């Protein structure tokens, strides 16, 4: 799995924002867990997201949110790389 930061605020108070792109190779997976609220957007590929023991298929255009402290497992179920963008807002 490759992670690339796209944007990060500098010492923003009371909020901090971060945008990351994750590239997940075929047959691999990763956990998404952050301090704040997260919005996850699927940019390319297909996969399965597992959160709270529920599995949901994802593909380009799929968007889902994560509450503060909630984690998700994202697995690439296709033959091409799966790319997701994660938007995180953290309050201090």
DOMIDREN-757839 format. One record per atom (N, C-alpha, C): residue number from 1; atom name; x, y, z. Coordinates in steps of 0.05 Angstrom, whole numbers, plus 32768, in hexadecimal, padded with zeros to 4 digits. Layout:
> pos	site	X	Y	Z
> NUM	CA	X	Y	Z $
...
***
This chain:
> pos	site	X	Y	Z
> 1	N	8011	7FE9	8000 $
> 1	CA	8000	8000	8000 $
> 1	C	8012	8019	8000 $
> 2	N	800B	802C	7FEF $
> 2	CA	8019	8045	7FEE $
> 2	C	8007	805B	7FF8 $
> 3	N	8012	806E	8007 $
> 3	CA	8003	8085	8011 $
> 3	C	8011	809E	8009 $
> 4	N	8001	80B2	7FFF $
> 4	CA	800D	80CB	7FF6 $
> 4	C	7FFC	80E2	8001 $
> 5	N	8009	80F3	8012 $
> 5	CA	7FFA	810A	801C $
> 5	C	7FF5	811E	8006 $
> 6	N	7FDC	8128	8003 $
> 6	CA	7FD5	813B	7FEF $
> 6	C	7FD4	8157	7FFB $
> 7	N	7FCA	8159	8014 $
> 7	CA	7FC7	8172	8021 $
> 7	C	7FC7	816E	803F $
> 8	N	7FD2	8181	804E $
> 8	CA	7FD2	8180	806B $
> 8	C	7FD4	819D	8075 $
> 9	N	7FC1	81A4	8087 $
> 9	CA	7FC2	81BF	8093 $
> 9	C	7FDA	81C1	80A6 $
> 10	N	7FE3	81D9	80AA $
> 10	CA	7FFA	81DE	80BC $
> 10	C	7FEF	81EB	80D6 $
> 11	N	7FEF	81DC	80EB $
> 11	CA	7FE8	81E6	8106 $
> 11	C	7FCE	81F5	8106 $
> 12	N	7FBA	81EB	80F8 $
> 12	CA	7FA0	81F8	80F7 $
> 12	C	7F91	81F2	8111 $
> 13	N	7F86	8207	811D $
> 13	CA	7F76	8204	8136 $
> 13	C	7F5B	8211	8131 $
> 14	N	7F46	8205	8138 $
> 14	CA	7F42	81EC	8147 $
> 14	C	7F40	81D3	8135 $
> 15	N	7F43	81D6	811B $
> 15	CA	7F41	81BF	8109 $
> 15	C	7F5B	81BA	80FA $
> 16	N	7F5F	81A1	80F3 $
> 16	CA	7F75	8199	80E2 $
> 16	C	7F6A	8188	80CC $
> 17	N	7F73	818D	80B3 $
> 17	CA	7F69	817E	809C $
> 17	C	7F81	8170	808E $
> 18	N	7F7B	8159	8084 $
> 18	CA	7F8F	8149	8076 $
> 18	C	7F82	813A	805F $
> 19	N	7F8F	8138	8048 $
> 19	CA	7F85	8128	8032 $
> 19	C	7F9C	8115	802A $
> 20	N	7F95	80FB	8028 $
> 20	CA	7FA8	80E7	8020 $
> 20	C	7F9D	80D6	8009 $
> 21	N	7FAF	80CE	7FF7 $
> 21	CA	7FA8	80BA	7FE3 $
> 21	C	7FB5	80A0	7FEB $
> 22	N	7FA5	808A	7FEA $
> 22	CA	7FAF	806F	7FF0 $
> 22	C	7FAE	805E	7FD7 $
> 23	N	7FC3	8051	7FD0 $
> 23	CA	7FC4	803F	7FB9 $
> 23	C	7FC7	8022	7FC4 $
> 24	N	7FB3	8012	7FBF $
> 24	CA	7FB3	7FF6	7FCA $
> 24	C	7FB6	7FE3	7FB2 $
> 25	N	7FCC	7FD3	7FB1 $
> 25	CA	7FD0	7FC0	7F9C $
> 25	C	7FBB	7FAA	7F9C $
> 26	N	7FB7	7F9D	7F85 $
> 26	CA	7FA4	7F86	7F83 $
> 26	C	7FAB	7F71	7F98 $
> 27	N	7F97	7F66	7FA5 $
> 27	CA	7F9A	7F51	7FB9 $
> 27	C	7FA4	7F5B	7FD4 $
> 28	N	7FA7	7F75	7FD8 $
> 28	CA	7FB1	7F7F	7FF1 $
> 28	C	7F9C	7F90	7FFE $
> 29	N	7FA1	7F99	8017 $
> 29	CA	7F8E	7FA9	8026 $
> 29	C	7F9C	7FBB	803A $
> 30	N	7F8D	7FCD	8046 $
> 30	CA	7F98	7FDF	805A $
> 30	C	7F82	7FE8	806D $
> 31	N	7F8A	7FF0	8085 $
> 31	CA	7F78	7FFB	8098 $
> 31	C	7F78	8019	8096 $
> 32	N	7F60	8025	8097 $
> 32	CA	7F5E	8042	8098 $
> 32	C	7F54	804A	80B4 $
> 33	N	7F65	8058	80C3 $
> 33	CA	7F5D	8061	80DD $
> 33	C	7F6B	807B	80E3 $
> 34	N	7F5C	808F	80EB $
> 34	CA	7F67	80AA	80F0 $
> 34	C	7F5A	80B5	8109 $
> 35	N	7F67	80CA	8114 $
> 35	CA	7F5D	80D6	812D $
> 35	C	7F42	80E4	8129 $
> 36	N	7F3D	80EF	8112 $
> 36	CA	7F25	80FF	810D $
> 36	C	7F10	80F2	80FD $
> 37	N	7EFF	8102	80F1 $
> 37	CA	7EEB	80F9	80DF $
> 37	C	7EF7	80F5	80C4 $
> 38	N	7EEF	80E0	80B5 $
> 38	CA	7EFB	80DB	809B $
> 38	C	7EE5	80D6	8086 $
> 39	N	7EEB	80E0	806E $
> 39	CA	7EDA	80DA	8057 $
> 39	C	7EED	80CC	8043 $
> 40	N	7EE4	80B5	803A $
> 40	CA	7EF5	80A4	8028 $
> 40	C	7EE7	80A3	800D $
> 41	N	7EF6	80AB	7FF8 $
> 41	CA	7EEB	80AB	7FDC $
> 41	C	7EFB	8097	7FCB $
> 42	N	7EEE	8085	7FBE $
> 42	CA	7EFB	8072	7FAC $
> 42	C	7F00	8080	7F91 $
> 43	N	7F19	8082	7F89 $
> 43	CA	7F1F	8090	7F70 $
> 43	C	7F21	807C	7F58 $
> 44	N	7F2E	8065	7F5D $
> 44	CA	7F32	8051	7F48 $
> 44	C	7F32	8035	7F54 $
> 45	N	7F29	8022	7F44 $
> 45	CA	7F2A	8006	7F4C $
> 45	C	7F12	7FFC	7F5B $
> 46	N	7F13	7FE4	7F64 $
> 46	CA	7EFD	7FD7	7F73 $
> 46	C	7F08	7FCA	7F8C $
> 47	N	7EF7	7FC8	7FA0 $
> 47	CA	7F00	7FBC	7FB9 $
> 47	C	7EE9	7FB6	7FCC $
> 48	N	7EF0	7FAF	7FE4 $
> 48	CA	7EDD	7FA9	7FF9 $
> 48	C	7EE5	7FB9	8012 $
> 49	N	7ED3	7FC8	801E $
> 49	CA	7ED9	7FD5	8037 $
> 49	C	7ECA	7FC6	804D $
> 50	N	7ED8	7FC1	8063 $
> 50	CA	7ECD	7FB4	807A $
> 50	C	7ECE	7FC7	8092 $
> 51	N	7EB7	7FCC	809D $
> 51	CA	7EB6	7FDD	80B5 $
> 51	C	7E9E	7FD3	80C6 $
> 52	N	7EA3	7FD2	80E0 $
> 52	CA	7E8F	7FC7	80F2 $
> 52	C	7E84	7FAC	80E9 $
> 53	N	7E97	7F9B	80E0 $
> 53	CA	7E90	7F80	80D7 $
> 53	C	7E7D	7F7F	80BF $
> 54	N	7E7B	7F95	80B0 $
> 54	CA	7E6A	7F95	8098 $
> 54	C	7E7B	7F9A	8080 $
> 55	N	7E79	7F89	806C $
> 55	CA	7E88	7F8B	8053 $
> 55	C	7E77	7F98	803D $
> 56	N	7E83	7FAC	8030 $
> 56	CA	7E75	7FBB	801B $
> 56	C	7E88	7FBE	8003 $
> 57	N	7E7E	7FB7	7FEB $
> 57	CA	7E8E	7FBB	7FD3 $
> 57	C	7E91	7FD9	7FCD $
> 58	N	7EA9	7FE1	7FC3 $
> 58	CA	7EAE	7FFC	7FBB $
> 58	C	7EBA	7FFC	7F9F $
> 59	N	7EB5	8012	7F91 $
> 59	CA	7EC1	8016	7F76 $
> 59	C	7EC3	8034	7F72 $
> 60	N	7ECE	803C	7F5B $
> 60	CA	7ED2	8059	7F56 $
> 60	C	7EB8	8068	7F5A $
> 61	N	7EBA	807D	7F6A $
> 61	CA	7EA3	808E	7F71 $
> 61	C	7E96	8088	7F8B $
> 62	N	7E9D	8071	7F98 $
> 62	CA	7E92	806A	7FB2 $
> 62	C	7E9E	807C	7FC7 $
> 63	N	7E8D	8087	7FD8 $
> 63	CA	7E96	8098	7FEE $
> 63	C	7E8A	808E	8008 $
> 64	N	7E9A	808D	801E $
> 64	CA	7E8F	8085	8038 $
> 64	C	7E9E	8095	804D $
> 65	N	7E90	8098	8064 $
> 65	CA	7E9C	80A7	807A $
> 65	C	7EA3	8095	8091 $
> 66	N	7EB6	809F	80A1 $
> 66	CA	7EBF	8091	80BA $
> 66	C	7EBD	80A5	80D1 $
> 67	N	7EAF	809D	80E6 $
> 67	CA	7EAD	80AD	80FE $
> 67	C	7EC9	80AE	810C $
> 68	N	7ECB	80C1	811E $
> 68	CA	7EE4	80C4	812D $
> 68	C	7EE9	80AA	813C $
> 69	N	7F01	809E	8138 $
> 69	CA	7F08	8085	8145 $
> 69	C	7F00	806C	8137 $
> 70	N	7EEF	806E	8122 $
> 70	CA	7EE6	8057	8113 $
> 70	C	7EFC	804F	80FF $
> 71	N	7F00	8035	80FB $
> 71	CA	7F13	802B	80E8 $
> 71	C	7F05	801C	80D2 $
> 72	N	7F13	8019	80BB $
> 72	CA	7F08	8009	80A5 $
> 72	C	7F1F	7FFA	8098 $
> 73	N	7F1A	7FE2	808F $
> 73	CA	7F2D	7FD2	8080 $
> 73	C	7F25	7FD4	8063 $
> 74	N	7F37	7FDD	8051 $
> 74	CA	7F32	7FDF	8035 $
> 74	C	7F43	7FCA	8026 $
> 75	N	7F36	7FB8	8018 $
> 75	CA	7F44	7FA3	8009 $
> 75	C	7F3F	7FA7	7FEB $
> 76	N	7F55	7FA4	7FDB $
> 76	CA	7F52	7FA5	7FBE $
> 76	C	7F49	7F8A	7FB5 $
> 77	N	7F32	7F88	7FA9 $
> 77	CA	7F27	7F6F	7F9F $
> 77	C	7F29	7F6C	7F81 $
> 78	N	7F36	7F80	7F74 $
> 78	CA	7F38	7F80	7F57 $
> 78	C	7F54	7F78	7F4D $
> 79	N	7F58	7F7B	7F33 $
> 79	CA	7F72	7F75	7F27 $
> 79	C	7F83	7F8E	7F21 $
> 80	N	7F78	7FA5	7F28 $
> 80	CA	7F86	7FBF	7F24 $
> 80	C	7F8A	7FCC	7F3F $
> 81	N	7F9C	7FDF	7F41 $
> 81	CA	7F9F	7FEE	7F5A $
> 81	C	7F85	7FFC	7F63 $
> 82	N	7F80	7FFD	7F7D $
> 82	CA	7F69	800A	7F88 $
> 82	C	7F74	8025	7F94 $
> 83	N	7F69	803B	7F8C $
> 83	CA	7F72	8055	7F96 $
> 83	C	7F5B	8062	7FA5 $
> 84	N	7F60	806A	7FBE $
> 84	CA	7F4C	8078	7FCE $
> 84	C	7F58	8092	7FD8 $
> 85	N	7F47	80A6	7FDB $
> 85	CA	7F50	80C0	7FE7 $
> 85	C	7F42	80C2	8002 $
> 86	N	7F51	80C9	8017 $
> 86	CA	7F47	80CB	8032 $
> 86	C	7F49	80E8	803A $
> 87	N	7F32	80F4	8041 $
> 87	CA	7F31	8110	804C $
> 87	C	7F2C	810D	806A $
> 88	N	7F3E	8119	807A $
> 88	CA	7F3C	8117	8097 $
> 88	C	7F3A	8133	80A4 $
> 89	N	7F27	8136	80B5 $
> 89	CA	7F23	814F	80C5 $
> 89	C	7F26	8147	80E2 $
> 90	N	7F39	8154	80F0 $
> 90	CA	7F3E	814F	810C $
> 90	C	7F3A	8168	811C $
> 91	N	7F2A	8166	8132 $
> 91	CA	7F27	817D	8143 $
> 91	C	7F3B	817A	815A $
> 92	N	7F43	8191	8164 $
> 92	CA	7F57	8191	817A $
> 92	C	7F4A	819A	8193 $
***
